Amino acid sequence: MKLMEMLDTSGEYVTSLVKKLAPPLVTLLSAEPEIQYVALRNINLIVQKRQGSPLSDHK
């Protein structure tokens, strides 16, 4: 996440990076509670920083 902040946020690279991160993070939600917590925290950070991200479409 820190490195994504350094990149140009209007660029296509960051958008494609978030799209690639979405499925693995959502898959982690079926793991143990500790891993679910970490995945949800990361999802929450991405959604807060990038409102139009593909993760904000998942429920």
C-alpha positions as a Markdown table, in Angstrom:
| # | Residue | x | y | z |
|---|---|---|---|---|
| 1 | Met | 0.0 | 0.0 | 0.0 |
| 2 | Lys | 2.8 | 2.4 | 0.8 |
| 3 | Leu | 4.4 | 1.9 | -2.6 |
| 4 | Met | 1.0 | 2.4 | -4.3 |
| 5 | Glu | 0.8 | 5.9 | -2.7 |
| 6 | Met | 4.1 | 6.8 | -4.4 |
| 7 | Leu | 2.8 | 5.9 | -7.8 |
| 8 | Asp | 0.7 | 8.2 | -10.0 |
| 9 | Thr | -2.8 | 7.4 | -8.7 |
| 10 | Ser | -4.4 | 8.4 | -12.0 |
| 11 | Gly | -2.3 | 5.9 | -13.8 |
| 12 | Glu | -3.5 | 2.7 | -15.3 |
| 13 | Tyr | -0.8 | 0.7 | -13.4 |
| 14 | Val | -2.3 | 1.3 | -10.0 |
| 15 | Thr | -5.8 | 0.4 | -11.3 |
| 16 | Ser | -4.6 | -2.8 | -12.7 |
| 17 | Leu | -2.6 | -3.6 | -9.5 |
| 18 | Val | -5.8 | -3.2 | -7.4 |
| 19 | Lys | -7.7 | -5.4 | -9.8 |
| 20 | Lys | -5.1 | -8.1 | -9.4 |
| 21 | Leu | -5.1 | -7.8 | -5.6 |
| 22 | Ala | -8.9 | -8.1 | -5.3 |
| 23 | Pro | -9.5 | -11.9 | -5.9 |
| 24 | Pro | -6.7 | -13.1 | -3.6 |
| 25 | Leu | -7.9 | -10.9 | -0.8 |
| 26 | Val | -11.5 | -12.0 | -1.1 |
| 27 | Thr | -10.3 | -15.6 | -1.2 |
| 28 | Leu | -8.5 | -15.1 | 2.1 |
| 29 | Leu | -11.9 | -14.3 | 3.7 |
| 30 | Ser | -12.6 | -18.1 | 3.9 |
| 31 | Ala | -9.5 | -18.8 | 6.0 |
| 32 | Glu | -9.0 | -18.8 | 9.7 |
| 33 | Pro | -10.3 | -15.8 | 11.8 |
| 34 | Glu | -6.9 | -14.3 | 12.2 |
| 35 | Ile | -6.2 | -14.3 | 8.5 |
| 36 | Gln | -9.8 | -13.0 | 7.8 |
| 37 | Tyr | -9.0 | -10.0 | 10.1 |
| 38 | Val | -5.8 | -9.1 | 8.3 |
| 39 | Ala | -7.5 | -9.5 | 4.9 |
| 40 | Leu | -10.4 | -7.3 | 6.0 |
| 41 | Arg | -8.1 | -4.6 | 7.3 |
| 42 | Asn | -6.2 | -4.6 | 4.0 |
| 43 | Ile | -9.5 | -4.5 | 2.0 |
| 44 | Asn | -10.7 | -1.6 | 4.2 |
| 45 | Leu | -7.4 | 0.3 | 3.6 |
| 46 | Ile | -7.7 | -0.1 | -0.2 |
| 47 | Val | -11.3 | 0.9 | -0.3 |
| 48 | Gln | -10.6 | 4.0 | 1.8 |
| 49 | Lys | -7.7 | 5.1 | -0.3 |
| 50 | Arg | -9.3 | 4.2 | -3.7 |
| 51 | Gln | -13.0 | 4.7 | -3.7 |
| 52 | Gly | -13.5 | 3.4 | -7.3 |
| 53 | Ser | -11.5 | 0.2 | -6.7 |
| 54 | Pro | -12.9 | -3.3 | -7.6 |
| 55 | Leu | -12.8 | -4.2 | -3.9 |
| 56 | Ser | -15.5 | -1.6 | -3.2 |
| 57 | Asp | -17.8 | -3.6 | -5.5 |
| 58 | His | -17.5 | -6.9 | -3.5 |
| 59 | Lys | -19.8 | -7.6 | -0.6 |
